[in-house]
Amino acid sequence: MLKKLIVGIAIIFLSSISSHAEEKPALISFKVMTLETAQKLAQATLDNCRERGYQVAVSVVDRFGSLQVTLRDRFAGGHTPETARRKAWTAVSFRSDTLTLSEETKAGTAASGVRLIQNALMIGGGVPVESGGSVVGALGVSGAPGGVRDDECARFGIESIADLLEF
C-alpha cells in the first residue's frame, strides 16, 4: 500500500513539473517590419508631407528602436534626420505617440523626469507602428511647422501601408 502511495505521489509530482515547464517556453516569437515595408512607410510619409508643402525628414525604427530607414527632403533642416530618429525611438520605447507624451511629461507632472532619459524626445511626430495588437516599430517625422503637423504626416504614412501590416 505504501509503495502505491509513493508511486502515485511521484506521478502527480512529475506531471505537475512537466505542465509547469510547458507554460513557460524558453523562446518567444514576434513580428518585425521588413526593410521593404519600412522603406514604403518612409516614402509614403515623405510624399504626403511634400504634398502639404512641408520639407521634412522621416525615420523608421524597428520594435527595438534600431534605425531601419531615414529619408531627408532636400530643403529639410540639418537637425531633422536626428530629430525624426529620436521621435521614432521615443515612440517605440514608450509604446506611445510623442504628441501625447509631450503633454503627459510636461514640467510639474509626475512623469516629467522621463524627459531626462538619453535620446528621449517628447515632441509630436513620433508614432508607434502596430500590427495585430503588437508594436512592430515606429515612425518619426521632423520639419513640418510644429509637432501636430509632424504627427499628422506620420499617421497618414502609417495608414497608407495598413494593408501590409495586417495579419
C-alpha positions in Angstrom: 0.0 0.0 0.0 2.8 2.4 0.9 4.5 1.7 -2.5 1.3 2.5 -4.4 1.0 5.8 -2.4 4.6 6.7 -3.2 4.3 5.9 -6.9 1.0 7.9 -7.0 2.7 10.9 -5.4 5.7 10.6 -7.8 3.4 10.5 -10.8 1.5 13.6 -9.6 4.7 15.4 -8.9 6.3 14.6 -12.2 3.1 15.5 -14.2 2.9 18.9 -12.4 6.6 19.6 -13.2 6.1 18.9 -16.9 2.9 21.0 -17.1 4.7 24.0 -15.5 7.5 23.6 -18.0 5.1 23.8 -20.9 3.5 27.0 -19.6 6.8 29.0 -19.8 8.6 28.4 -23.1 12.3 29.2 -23.3 11.9 31.2 -26.5 9.4 33.6 -27.9 8.4 34.7 -31.4 7.5 38.1 -32.7 6.9 40.1 -35.9 9.1 42.8 -37.2 8.7 45.0 -40.3 10.7 44.1 -43.3 13.1 46.6 -44.7 10.9 46.9 -47.8 7.9 47.8 -45.6 9.9 50.3 -43.6 11.0 51.9 -46.9 7.4 52.1 -48.2 6.3 53.7 -45.0 9.1 56.3 -45.1 8.5 57.2 -48.7 4.7 57.4 -48.3 5.1 59.7 -45.3 7.7 61.9 -47.1 5.4 62.1 -50.1 2.4 63.2 -48.0 4.5 65.9 -46.2 5.6 67.2 -49.6 2.0 67.4 -50.8 1.3 69.5 -47.8 4.2 71.8 -48.6 6.5 70.5 -45.8 10.2 69.7 -46.2 10.9 67.0 -43.6 13.0 64.1 -42.6 11.4 60.7 -41.9 12.8 57.9 -39.8 11.6 54.3 -39.2 12.9 52.2 -36.4 12.2 48.6 -35.6 10.4 47.3 -32.5 13.7 47.6 -30.6 14.4 51.2 -31.6 17.1 50.3 -34.1 17.1 52.6 -37.2 15.8 51.0 -40.4 15.3 53.9 -42.8 15.9 57.7 -42.8 14.8 60.0 -45.7 15.5 63.7 -45.7 13.9 66.1 -48.2 16.4 68.5 -49.9 15.4 71.6 -48.0 14.7 70.0 -44.6 16.8 71.4 -41.8 20.1 69.8 -40.9 18.7 68.8 -37.5 15.6 67.0 -38.9 17.1 63.5 -39.5 18.3 63.1 -36.0 15.2 64.6 -34.6 13.0 62.2 -36.6 15.1 59.3 -35.4 14.7 60.3 -31.8 11.0 60.8 -32.1 10.6 57.3 -33.6 12.9 55.8 -30.9 10.8 57.5 -28.2 7.5 56.3 -29.6 8.7 52.7 -29.8 10.4 52.8 -26.4 7.4 54.2 -24.6 4.8 52.5 -26.8 3.0 55.8 -27.2 3.0 58.7 -29.7 5.2 61.6 -28.8 2.4 64.2 -29.1 0.6 62.5 -26.2 3.9 62.1 -24.3 4.7 65.8 -24.8 1.6 66.6 -22.8 1.9 63.8 -20.2 5.6 64.7 -19.4 5.4 68.5 -19.1 7.3 70.2 -16.2 5.5 69.7 -12.9 3.9 66.4 -13.9 4.7 63.1 -12.1 6.2 61.8 -15.4 8.4 64.8 -16.2 11.5 63.0 -15.3 11.4 60.7 -18.3 12.4 63.7 -20.4 15.9 63.3 -18.9 16.3 59.8 -20.5 19.0 59.9 -23.1 17.6 60.1 -26.7 14.0 60.6 -25.5 12.4 63.4 -27.3 8.9 64.4 -26.2 7.8 66.5 -29.3 4.9 65.5 -31.6 5.8 63.5 -34.7 6.7 60.1 -33.3 4.1 57.3 -33.7 4.3 53.6 -32.9 3.5 51.2 -35.8 1.2 48.4 -34.7 0.2 45.1 -36.3 -2.1 42.6 -34.8 -2.1 44.4 -31.5 1.7 44.5 -31.2 4.1 47.3 -31.7 6.4 46.4 -34.6 8.3 49.6 -35.0 7.8 53.4 -35.0 7.9 56.3 -37.4 9.3 59.8 -36.7 8.7 62.9 -38.7 10.5 66.3 -38.2 10.4 69.5 -40.2 6.7 70.4 -40.6 5.6 73.5 -38.9 5.1 72.0 -35.4 4.7 68.7 -33.8 1.0 68.4 -34.6 1.6 68.6 -38.3 4.6 66.1 -38.0 2.1 63.8 -36.2 -0.5 64.2 -38.9 2.1 63.2 -41.6 3.2 60.2 -39.6 -0.3 58.9 -39.1 -1.1 59.3 -42.8 2.1 57.3 -43.7 1.1 54.5 -41.3 -2.5 54.5 -42.7 -1.1 54.3 -46.2 0.6 50.9 -45.5 -2.1 49.5 -43.2 -2.9 46.6 -45.6 0.8 45.5 -45.3 0.5 45.4 -41.5 -2.5 43.1 -41.2 -2.0 39.5 -40.2 
